[in-house]
Amino acid sequence: MTSDVLRISHISKIYTMDGVEFTAVGDVSLSVKHGEYVAIMGPSGSGKSTLMHIIGCLDRPTAGRVEIVGQDISHASDHVLARIRNTSIGFVFQQFNLLRRTSAIANVELPLVYRGIGGGERRSIAEKILRQVGLGDKLNNFPSQLSGGQQQRVAIARALVTDPQILLADEPTGNLDSKSGTEILELFEGLHKNGRTIILVTHDADVARQARRIVRIADGKIVEDKKVGRP
């Protein structure tokens, strides 16, 4: 299968602050095919976070077209964007964003609650995913009882539980020690080999090199887009 899961055409995002316009992203075009592992890399202020928010349906472009799995969402309603986030995109954040007073399995079940899936089925799906990420013995642990690497695995399981078309990871190793960070990247590698489409946003060149394609962004524009040769 080679169809695009993401296609961005000539998008721009302009913010106005105190009457002054600021272009965060300018005339960017990008496509990602099913099963690709892409890193979007750039320093702070490069526009990569704005681009990530647009890809993740958390923001709309000022101009241009955004298609997720063939659907134009450039001017979609908040309701439509929320549905796409719940069905087509799985998010992994640097800060984990777990509910602190909720068990690992309940955190993973949460996206399925929004889908209206019943309790027994939710638990079965969430347990299966947690076992896949190596946390079958931590189902009922709270985040405070887990290491940073384990918390990120819960977050990854939560992102995968809806079987999304795109796994979108924002600095997923940024809050982890080097050993835990390596383990998370190894987990991503396994997901990619099993056919997952991964878009990883990072400022770290070493992290970006784990992908198969690196898109470099600077001053709101793509300055390089290259394949990475890996075994």
Protein Blocks (a to p, Z undefined) as FASTA:
>chain_A
ZZdfbdcehiacdddeehiacdfbghiacdddehiacdddddehilpmmmmmmmnopacc
fbdcddeehiacklgcfklmmmmmmmmpccddfklopafkbcfklmmmmmmmmnopafkl
mmmmmmmmmmmnopammmmpcfklpcfklmmmmmmmmmmmnopabdcdehkllmpcfklm
mmmmmmmmmmmmnopacddddfbfklmmmpmbdcddeehiafbdcddddZZ
